[in-house]
Amino acid sequence: MGDNPERHGERVYDWARVAIRPCSVDGFGHRMLARRSVSDPTEIAYYVCYGPASSRLKDLVKVAAARWAVEECFQTAKGECGLDHYQVRLYRAWYRHITLSMAAVAYLTAVRAQEAAKGATQRTSKTSYPSASRRSAG
């Protein structure tokens, strides 16, 4: 299964899993998931997974591959909504900041999706309208 083919191109991997703790509690347990690149066998990544003992390899791979979407969401939040502009001092304050930043990202994503559905090709930022920003600058 490939990771984020839209952005990085198709990547093909071999996957394997193994139980790393012999006991499972209430049908849940720990697994080690290994990913090896087919094009470069020296590129190996490992994931520690915790979940139902009945989880199939296919399901674990799907969850591991979803990591790219999560990371891209955080990168967007850092760049557009100030997610990384906070120094952690208290959990409650950090939690409020991250919640507000992620809500802003969700709002912007929804607005962009609506605009794309309408077929909007123009942006409203000054950088998209150089002549407008020149006029406003004098």
C-alpha positions as CSV (number, residue, x, y, z in Angstrom):
1,M,0.0,0.0,0.0
2,G,1.4,3.5,-0.9
3,D,1.6,6.5,1.3
4,N,-0.1,9.7,0.0
5,P,0.3,9.1,-3.7
6,E,-1.0,12.6,-4.6
7,R,1.9,14.3,-2.9
8,H,4.8,11.9,-3.0
9,G,4.0,9.6,-5.8
10,E,3.2,5.9,-5.4
11,R,5.3,4.1,-2.8
12,V,5.2,0.4,-2.5
13,Y,6.0,-1.4,0.7
14,D,6.2,-4.9,2.1
15,W,4.5,-5.2,5.5
16,A,4.8,-7.6,8.4
17,R,3.4,-7.8,11.9
18,V,4.3,-9.8,15.0
19,A,2.9,-9.9,18.6
20,I,5.4,-8.3,20.9
21,R,3.8,-9.1,24.2
22,P,2.5,-12.6,24.7
23,C,-0.5,-11.7,26.8
24,S,-3.6,-9.9,25.5
25,V,-6.0,-8.4,28.0
26,D,-9.7,-8.5,27.1
27,G,-8.9,-9.4,23.5
28,F,-6.5,-6.5,23.0
29,G,-2.7,-6.7,22.6
30,H,0.5,-5.1,21.3
31,R,1.9,-5.7,17.8
32,M,5.0,-4.5,16.0
33,L,4.2,-3.5,12.4
34,A,7.2,-3.3,10.1
35,R,7.2,-1.5,6.7
36,R,10.0,-2.1,4.2
37,S,10.4,-0.2,0.9
38,V,10.4,-2.4,-2.1
39,S,12.5,0.1,-4.1
40,D,15.0,0.5,-1.2
41,P,15.0,-2.5,1.1
42,T,17.3,-0.7,3.6
43,E,14.4,1.8,4.3
44,I,12.5,0.2,7.2
45,A,10.0,1.8,9.5
46,Y,8.4,0.3,12.6
47,Y,5.1,1.0,14.4
48,V,4.0,-0.2,17.8
49,C,0.3,-1.0,17.6
50,Y,-2.2,-1.6,20.3
51,G,-5.7,-2.9,19.4
52,P,-7.9,-6.0,19.0
53,A,-5.9,-9.2,18.8
54,S,-8.1,-10.0,15.8
55,S,-6.9,-7.0,13.8
56,R,-5.8,-8.0,10.3
57,L,-2.6,-6.9,8.8
58,K,-4.6,-5.0,6.1
59,D,-6.3,-3.0,8.9
60,L,-3.1,-2.1,10.6
61,V,-1.6,-1.0,7.3
62,K,-4.6,1.2,6.6
63,V,-4.3,2.9,9.9
64,A,-0.5,3.4,9.6
65,A,-1.0,4.9,6.1
66,A,-3.5,7.4,7.5
67,R,-0.7,9.0,9.3
68,W,0.1,11.2,6.3
69,A,-3.3,12.8,6.3
70,V,-2.9,13.6,10.0
71,E,0.6,15.0,9.6
72,E,-0.6,17.2,6.7
73,C,-3.5,18.5,8.8
74,F,-1.1,19.5,11.5
75,Q,1.3,21.2,9.0
76,T,-1.7,23.2,7.7
77,A,-2.7,24.2,11.2
78,K,0.9,25.3,11.9
79,G,1.2,27.3,8.7
80,E,-2.3,28.9,8.6
81,C,-3.7,28.9,12.1
82,G,-0.8,29.4,14.5
83,L,-0.8,25.9,16.0
84,D,2.9,26.1,16.7
85,H,2.8,29.7,18.1
86,Y,2.4,28.7,21.7
87,Q,4.7,27.8,24.5
88,V,3.2,25.1,26.7
89,R,3.0,26.1,30.4
90,L,-0.3,24.6,31.5
91,Y,-2.3,21.8,30.0
92,R,-5.6,23.7,30.1
93,A,-4.2,26.6,28.2
94,W,-2.5,24.4,25.7
95,Y,-5.7,22.4,25.2
96,R,-7.7,25.6,24.5
97,H,-5.0,26.8,22.1
98,I,-4.9,23.6,20.1
99,T,-8.7,23.3,20.1
100,L,-9.1,26.8,18.7
101,S,-6.4,26.3,16.1
102,M,-7.9,23.0,14.9
103,A,-11.4,24.5,14.8
104,A,-10.0,27.3,12.6
105,V,-8.4,24.7,10.3
106,A,-11.8,22.9,10.1
107,Y,-13.6,26.1,9.3
108,L,-11.1,27.1,6.6
109,T,-11.2,23.6,5.0
110,A,-15.0,23.7,4.9
111,V,-15.0,27.2,3.3
112,R,-12.4,26.0,0.7
113,A,-14.5,23.0,-0.1
114,Q,-17.6,25.1,-0.6
115,E,-15.7,27.5,-2.9
116,A,-14.3,24.6,-4.9
117,A,-17.7,23.1,-5.2
118,K,-18.9,26.4,-6.6
119,G,-16.1,26.3,-9.2
120,A,-14.4,29.4,-7.7
121,T,-11.0,29.8,-9.3
122,Q,-10.0,33.2,-7.8
123,R,-8.7,33.7,-4.3
124,T,-9.4,36.8,-2.2
125,S,-6.0,37.3,-0.7
126,K,-3.9,40.3,-1.8
127,T,-1.2,38.0,-3.1
128,S,-3.6,36.6,-5.7
129,Y,-4.5,40.1,-6.8
130,P,-1.2,41.9,-7.3
131,S,-2.8,44.9,-9.0
132,A,-5.2,45.4,-6.1
133,S,-2.3,45.3,-3.6
134,R,-0.3,47.8,-5.7
135,R,-3.4,50.1,-5.7
136,S,-3.9,49.8,-2.0
137,A,-0.2,50.5,-1.4
138,G,-0.5,53.9,-3.2
